[in-house]
Amino acid sequence: METLGIEWIVFLSIWAFITMGYDKRQAKRKKSRVSEKNLWLLAIFGGGIGAYFGMQVFRHKTLHTTFRVGFLMLALMDVVIILYLAGLRMPVVTQLF
């Protein structure tokens, strides 16, 4: 079960990263874009790491404070979940679960 959770986060992170790159390319070409709602959904449901790194690599949505802070917080939360699922027990996280 733990492996499935980690795989889910990795899958959605890759998907979010690619989606951020695609949306940036579409923005440059002035073509149909990915909605901000879909970017947030990818990040919220486990793709926070990929969304944050995609934002940094493609320099996309970096002027939006909500994206900078929100994607960073979601990425950190995903890292904590991965560490927890991998067996690393931190006192603060153990108390939460």
MIDOSE-1310 file (N, C-alpha, C; in nm, 2 decimals, decimal comma, always signed):
residues 97
metl	+0,08/-0,12/+0,00/+0,00/+0,00/+0,00/+0,09/+0,13/+0,00; +0,20/+0,12/+0,08/+0,28/+0,24/+0,08/+0,34/+0,27/-0,06; +0,38/+0,16/-0,13/+0,44/+0,17/-0,26/+0,34/+0,24/-0,35; +0,22/+0,20/-0,35/+0,12/+0,26/-0,43/+0,10/+0,41/-0,41
giew	+0,11/+0,45/-0,28/+0,10/+0,60/-0,25/+0,22/+0,67/-0,31; +0,34/+0,62/-0,30/+0,46/+0,68/-0,35/+0,45/+0,69/-0,50; +0,41/+0,58/-0,56/+0,39/+0,57/-0,71/+0,29/+0,68/-0,76; +0,18/+0,69/-0,68/+0,08/+0,79/-0,72/+0,14/+0,93/-0,72
ivfl	+0,21/+0,97/-0,62/+0,27/+1,10/-0,61/+0,38/+1,12/-0,72; +0,45/+1,02/-0,75/+0,55/+1,03/-0,86/+0,48/+1,05/-0,99; +0,38/+0,97/-1,02/+0,30/+0,98/-1,14/+0,24/+1,11/-1,16; +0,17/+1,16/-1,06/+0,11/+1,29/-1,07/+0,21/+1,41/-1,07
siwa	+0,32/+1,39/-1,01/+0,43/+1,49/-1,02/+0,48/+1,50/-1,16; +0,50/+1,39/-1,22/+0,55/+1,39/-1,36/+0,45/+1,45/-1,45; +0,32/+1,42/-1,43/+0,21/+1,47/-1,51/+0,20/+1,62/-1,49; +0,21/+1,67/-1,36/+0,20/+1,81/-1,34/+0,32/+1,89/-1,40
fitm	+0,44/+1,83/-1,39/+0,56/+1,89/-1,45/+0,54/+1,91/-1,60; +0,50/+1,80/-1,67/+0,48/+1,81/-1,81/+0,37/+1,91/-1,85; +0,26/+1,91/-1,77/+0,15/+2,00/-1,79/+0,20/+2,15/-1,77; +0,28/+2,18/-1,68/+0,33/+2,31/-1,66/+0,41/+2,35/-1,78
gydk	+0,50/+2,26/-1,84/+0,57/+2,29/-1,96/+0,48/+2,31/-2,08; +0,38/+2,23/-2,09/+0,29/+2,24/-2,20/+0,21/+2,38/-2,19; +0,17/+2,41/-2,07/+0,09/+2,54/-2,06/+0,18/+2,66/-2,09; +0,30/+2,65/-2,05/+0,40/+2,76/-2,08/+0,42/+2,77/-2,23
rqak	+0,43/+2,66/-2,30/+0,45/+2,66/-2,44/+0,32/+2,72/-2,51; +0,21/+2,68/-2,46/+0,08/+2,73/-2,52/+0,07/+2,88/-2,50; +0,11/+2,92/-2,38/+0,11/+3,07/-2,35/+0,20/+3,15/-2,45; +0,32/+3,10/-2,47/+0,41/+3,17/-2,57/+0,35/+3,17/-2,71
rkks	+0,28/+3,07/-2,74/+0,22/+3,06/-2,88/+0,08/+3,12/-2,89; +0,03/+3,17/-2,77/-0,10/+3,23/-2,77/-0,21/+3,14/-2,81; -0,20/+3,02/-2,77/-0,30/+2,91/-2,80/-0,38/+2,87/-2,68; -0,46/+2,77/-2,70/-0,55/+2,72/-2,59/-0,46/+2,68/-2,47
rvse	-0,50/+2,72/-2,35/-0,42/+2,69/-2,23/-0,49/+2,59/-2,14; -0,41/+2,54/-2,04/-0,46/+2,46/-1,94/-0,51/+2,55/-1,83; -0,63/+2,52/-1,78/-0,69/+2,61/-1,68/-0,61/+2,60/-1,55; -0,62/+2,72/-1,48/-0,55/+2,72/-1,35/-0,61/+2,62/-1,25
knlw	-0,74/+2,60/-1,26/-0,81/+2,50/-1,18/-0,75/+2,36/-1,20; -0,72/+2,32/-1,33/-0,66/+2,19/-1,35/-0,52/+2,18/-1,30; -0,44/+2,29/-1,31/-0,31/+2,29/-1,25/-0,31/+2,27/-1,10; -0,41/+2,34/-1,03/-0,42/+2,32/-0,89/-0,47/+2,18/-0,85
llai	-0,56/+2,13/-0,93/-0,61/+1,99/-0,90/-0,49/+1,89/-0,91; -0,41/+1,90/-1,01/-0,29/+1,81/-1,02/-0,20/+1,83/-0,90; -0,18/+1,95/-0,86/-0,09/+1,97/-0,74/-0,15/+1,92/-0,61; -0,28/+1,95/-0,59/-0,35/+1,91/-0,47/-0,36/+1,76/-0,45
fggg	-0,38/+1,69/-0,56/-0,40/+1,54/-0,55/-0,27/+1,46/-0,56; -0,16/+1,53/-0,54/-0,03/+1,45/-0,53/+0,08/+1,50/-0,62; +0,05/+1,59/-0,71/+0,15/+1,64/-0,80/+0,22/+1,77/-0,76; +0,22/+1,80/-0,63/+0,28/+1,93/-0,59/+0,43/+1,94/-0,62
igay	+0,50/+1,83/-0,61/+0,65/+1,84/-0,63/+0,67/+1,87/-0,78; +0,60/+1,80/-0,87/+0,62/+1,83/-1,01/+0,57/+1,96/-1,05; +0,46/+2,01/-0,99/+0,41/+2,14/-1,03/+0,50/+2,25/-0,98; +0,56/+2,23/-0,86/+0,65/+2,33/-0,81/+0,78/+2,34/-0,90
fgmq	+0,84/+2,22/-0,93/+0,96/+2,22/-1,01/+0,93/+2,26/-1,16; +0,81/+2,23/-1,21/+0,77/+2,27/-1,34/+0,76/+2,42/-1,34; +0,71/+2,48/-1,24/+0,70/+2,63/-1,23/+0,83/+2,69/-1,23; +0,93/+2,63/-1,16/+1,06/+2,69/-1,16/+1,14/+2,67/-1,29
vfrh	+1,14/+2,55/-1,34/+1,21/+2,51/-1,46/+1,16/+2,59/-1,58; +1,03/+2,60/-1,60/+0,97/+2,67/-1,72/+0,94/+2,81/-1,69; +0,97/+2,86/-1,57/+0,95/+3,00/-1,53/+0,80/+3,04/-1,56; +0,71/+2,95/-1,52/+0,57/+2,97/-1,55/+0,49/+2,99/-1,42
ktlh	+0,41/+3,09/-1,41/+0,33/+3,13/-1,30/+0,41/+3,18/-1,18; +0,54/+3,22/-1,20/+0,62/+3,26/-1,09/+0,59/+3,39/-1,04; +0,51/+3,47/-1,11/+0,48/+3,60/-1,06/+0,35/+3,60/-0,98; +0,28/+3,48/-0,98/+0,16/+3,47/-0,90/+0,20/+3,41/-0,76
ttfr	+0,18/+3,50/-0,66/+0,21/+3,46/-0,53/+0,14/+3,33/-0,48; +0,01/+3,32/-0,52/-0,06/+3,20/-0,47/+0,00/+3,07/-0,53; +0,05/+3,08/-0,65/+0,11/+2,96/-0,71/+0,25/+2,93/-0,64; +0,33/+3,04/-0,63/+0,46/+3,02/-0,56/+0,45/+2,96/-0,43
vgfl	+0,36/+3,02/-0,34/+0,35/+2,97/-0,21/+0,27/+2,84/-0,20; +0,16/+2,83/-0,27/+0,08/+2,71/-0,27/+0,15/+2,59/-0,32; +0,21/+2,60/-0,44/+0,28/+2,49/-0,49/+0,40/+2,44/-0,40; +0,46/+2,54/-0,34/+0,57/+2,50/-0,25/+0,52/+2,43/-0,13
mlal	+0,41/+2,48/-0,07/+0,35/+2,41/+0,04/+0,30/+2,27/+0,01; +0,24/+2,25/-0,11/+0,19/+2,12/-0,15/+0,31/+2,03/-0,18; +0,42/+2,08/-0,24/+0,54/+2,00/-0,26/+0,60/+1,95/-0,13; +0,61/+2,04/-0,03/+0,66/+2,00/+0,10/+0,57/+1,90/+0,16
mdvv	+0,44/+1,91/+0,15/+0,35/+1,81/+0,21/+0,37/+1,68/+0,14; +0,39/+1,68/+0,00/+0,41/+1,55/-0,07/+0,54/+1,49/-0,02; +0,64/+1,57/+0,00/+0,77/+1,51/+0,05/+0,75/+1,44/+0,18; +0,68/+1,51/+0,27/+0,65/+1,45/+0,40/+0,58/+1,32/+0,39
iily	+0,48/+1,32/+0,30/+0,40/+1,20/+0,28/+0,49/+1,08/+0,23; +0,57/+1,12/+0,13/+0,66/+1,01/+0,08/+0,75/+0,96/+0,19; +0,81/+1,05/+0,27/+0,90/+1,00/+0,38/+0,82/+0,92/+0,47; +0,70/+0,95/+0,51/+0,62/+0,88/+0,60/+0,59/+0,74/+0,54
lagl	+0,55/+0,73/+0,41/+0,52/+0,61/+0,35/+0,64/+0,52/+0,33; +0,76/+0,58/+0,32/+0,88/+0,51/+0,31/+0,93/+0,45/+0,44; +0,87/+0,49/+0,55/+0,90/+0,44/+0,68/+0,97/+0,53/+0,77; +1,00/+0,65/+0,73/+1,07/+0,75/+0,82/+0,97/+0,81/+0,91
rmpv	+0,99/+0,79/+1,04/+0,89/+0,84/+1,13/+0,95/+0,97/+1,20; +0,88/+1,08/+1,19/+0,92/+1,20/+1,25/+0,82/+1,23/+1,37; +0,87/+1,27/+1,48/+0,78/+1,29/+1,60/+0,65/+1,38/+1,56; +0,67/+1,49/+1,50/+0,56/+1,58/+1,47/+0,46/+1,51/+1,37
vtql	+0,51/+1,44/+1,27/+0,42/+1,37/+1,17/+0,35/+1,26/+1,24; +0,42/+1,18/+1,32/+0,36/+1,07/+1,39/+0,24/+1,11/+1,47; +0,25/+1,22/+1,54/+0,14/+1,27/+1,62/+0,02/+1,31/+1,54; +0,04/+1,36/+1,42/-0,07/+1,40/+1,33/-0,14/+1,28/+1,28
f	-0,08/+1,17/+1,26/-0,14/+1,05/+1,20/-0,17/+0,95/+1,32
